[in-house]
């Protein structure tokens, strides 16, 4: 069984259904919520693959992880379908694939901005605007802080990394000193 192919097919089917119902944005939010639940509660996957747990309980757990009672009827149908097909162990991969399908359809580029300290919204807005103009895409930016950078930032865009952190500069100096035998 090829997990990637199956997950992508299910994700495309979900996107087409959501698009037909004009619910693709809501489903995208629900998919992101479900993925966050998988990261927060690693035991969730174990519950879904347990042969002891009945399908109705698995459906309840998946609906709850997608947002509870307020999820779209499209997501409800999708979860029911996945569990009936006994593919719930792949739903995390299906969610990742849906994110990819959605972003491609909506021309969204996912980026990560990591800085040593908090960055004000005005600066983030300028960075986002520059990226939108450079990549001709809508930018979805995840902002994180990591004091280990000491200063500066790391920007990940479209499988490219711009590392302008002080920690990187210090590491490069350390490597240069080692090469020169200092």
C-alpha positions as CSV (number, residue, x, y, z in Angstrom):
1,X,0.0,0.0,0.0
2,X,1.4,3.4,-1.0
3,X,0.5,5.8,1.7
4,X,1.3,8.9,-0.4
5,X,-0.8,7.9,-3.4
6,X,-3.8,6.9,-1.3
7,X,-3.6,10.0,0.9
8,X,-3.4,12.3,-2.0
9,X,-6.3,10.7,-3.8
10,X,-8.5,11.0,-0.7
11,X,-7.3,14.6,-0.2
12,X,-8.2,15.6,-3.8
13,X,-11.6,14.0,-3.4
14,X,-12.2,15.9,-0.2
15,X,-11.1,19.1,-1.8
16,X,-13.4,18.6,-4.8
17,X,-16.3,17.8,-2.5
18,X,-15.6,20.8,-0.4
19,X,-15.1,23.0,-3.4
20,X,-18.5,21.9,-4.8
21,X,-20.1,22.8,-1.5
22,X,-18.2,26.1,-1.2
23,X,-16.7,24.8,2.0
24,X,-13.0,24.4,1.1
25,X,-11.9,27.2,3.4
26,X,-13.8,25.8,6.4
27,X,-12.5,22.3,5.6
28,X,-8.9,23.7,5.5
29,X,-9.4,25.2,8.9
30,X,-10.7,21.9,10.2
31,X,-7.8,19.9,8.6
32,X,-5.3,22.2,10.3
33,X,-7.1,21.8,13.6
34,X,-7.0,18.0,13.2
35,X,-3.3,18.1,12.4
36,X,-2.7,20.2,15.5
37,X,-4.5,17.5,17.6
38,X,-2.3,14.8,16.1
39,X,0.8,16.8,17.2
40,X,-0.6,17.6,20.6
41,X,-1.9,14.1,21.4
42,X,0.3,11.4,19.8
43,X,-1.8,8.7,21.4
44,X,-4.7,9.8,19.1
45,X,-3.2,7.7,16.3
46,X,-3.0,4.7,18.6
47,X,-6.7,5.0,19.4
48,X,-7.6,5.2,15.7
49,X,-5.7,2.0,14.9
50,X,-6.9,0.0,17.9
51,X,-9.0,-3.0,16.9
52,X,-10.8,-2.8,20.2
53,X,-12.3,0.6,19.5
54,X,-15.5,0.5,17.5
55,X,-15.9,2.6,14.3
56,X,-18.5,4.9,15.9
57,X,-16.1,5.9,18.6
58,X,-13.4,6.5,16.0
59,X,-15.7,8.7,14.1
60,X,-16.5,10.7,17.3
61,X,-12.8,11.1,18.1
62,X,-12.0,12.3,14.6
63,X,-14.9,14.7,14.6
64,X,-13.9,16.1,17.9
65,X,-10.3,16.5,16.7
66,X,-11.5,18.5,13.6
67,X,-13.4,20.9,15.7
68,X,-16.3,19.2,17.5
69,X,-19.9,19.8,16.8
70,X,-19.2,22.8,14.6
71,X,-17.5,21.0,11.8
72,X,-18.8,21.2,8.3
73,X,-21.1,18.5,6.9
74,X,-18.3,17.9,4.2
75,X,-15.8,17.0,6.9
76,X,-18.4,14.8,8.7
77,X,-19.1,12.9,5.5
78,X,-15.4,12.5,4.8
79,X,-14.6,11.2,8.3
80,X,-17.5,8.7,8.0
81,X,-16.3,7.6,4.6
82,X,-12.7,7.1,5.8
83,X,-13.7,5.1,8.8
84,X,-16.1,2.9,6.8
85,X,-13.2,2.2,4.4
86,X,-11.0,1.4,7.4
87,X,-8.4,4.0,6.4
88,X,-8.5,6.1,9.6
89,X,-4.8,5.3,10.2
90,X,-4.0,7.4,7.1
91,X,-6.1,10.4,8.0
92,X,-3.2,12.4,9.3
93,X,-1.4,11.9,5.9
94,X,-4.7,12.8,4.1
95,X,-4.9,16.1,6.1
96,X,-1.3,17.0,5.1
97,X,-2.1,16.2,1.5
98,X,-5.3,18.3,1.7
99,X,-3.2,21.2,2.9
100,X,-1.0,20.8,-0.1
101,X,-3.9,20.5,-2.5
102,X,-5.7,23.5,-1.0
103,X,-2.6,25.7,-1.0
104,X,-1.9,24.9,-4.6
105,X,-5.5,25.6,-5.7
106,X,-5.5,28.9,-3.8
107,X,-1.9,29.9,-4.7
108,X,-0.8,30.0,-1.1
109,X,2.9,29.6,-0.1
110,X,3.6,28.4,3.4
111,X,6.5,30.1,5.1
112,X,8.1,30.0,8.5
113,X,9.7,33.0,10.2
114,X,11.8,32.2,13.2
115,X,13.4,35.0,15.2
116,X,15.3,35.3,18.5
117,X,12.7,37.7,19.9
118,X,9.2,38.8,19.3
119,X,8.8,40.7,16.0
120,X,6.2,43.5,15.6
121,X,3.3,43.0,13.2
122,X,4.4,46.0,11.0
123,X,7.7,44.3,10.2
124,X,6.0,40.9,9.6
125,X,3.6,42.7,7.2
126,X,6.5,44.2,5.2
127,X,8.2,40.8,5.0
128,X,5.0,39.2,3.9
129,X,4.4,41.9,1.3
130,X,7.9,41.4,-0.1
131,X,7.4,37.6,-0.3
132,X,4.1,38.0,-2.0
133,X,5.6,40.2,-4.7
134,X,8.6,38.0,-5.1
135,X,6.8,34.7,-5.4
136,X,3.5,36.0,-6.9
137,X,1.6,34.1,-4.3
138,X,-0.4,34.5,-1.1
139,X,1.8,34.0,1.9
140,X,0.7,32.0,4.9
141,X,3.4,32.8,7.5
142,X,4.0,30.8,10.7
143,X,5.9,33.0,13.2
144,X,8.0,31.4,16.0
145,X,10.6,32.6,18.4
146,X,13.7,30.8,19.5
147,X,16.2,32.6,21.8
148,X,18.9,30.1,20.8
149,X,19.3,32.1,17.6
150,X,20.8,34.9,19.8
151,X,19.7,37.5,17.3
152,X,18.5,37.8,13.7
153,X,16.1,35.4,12.0
154,X,15.6,32.3,9.8
155,X,13.1,32.5,7.0
156,X,11.9,29.2,5.3
157,X,10.2,29.7,2.0
158,X,9.4,27.1,-0.7
159,X,12.1,24.7,0.5
160,X,14.7,27.5,0.7
161,X,16.2,28.8,3.9
162,X,17.6,32.2,4.6
163,X,19.5,32.0,7.8
164,X,20.5,35.4,9.1
165,X,20.8,34.5,12.7
166,X,23.7,35.3,15.0
167,X,23.9,31.6,15.9
168,X,24.6,30.7,12.3
169,X,27.2,33.4,11.9
170,X,29.0,32.1,15.1
171,X,28.8,28.6,13.8
172,X,30.3,29.6,10.4
173,X,33.2,31.4,12.3
174,X,33.8,28.3,14.3
175,X,34.0,26.2,11.2
176,X,36.4,28.7,9.6
177,X,38.6,28.6,12.6
178,X,38.7,24.8,12.6
179,X,39.6,24.8,9.0
180,X,42.5,27.2,9.6
181,X,43.6,25.2,12.6
182,X,43.0,27.9,15.1
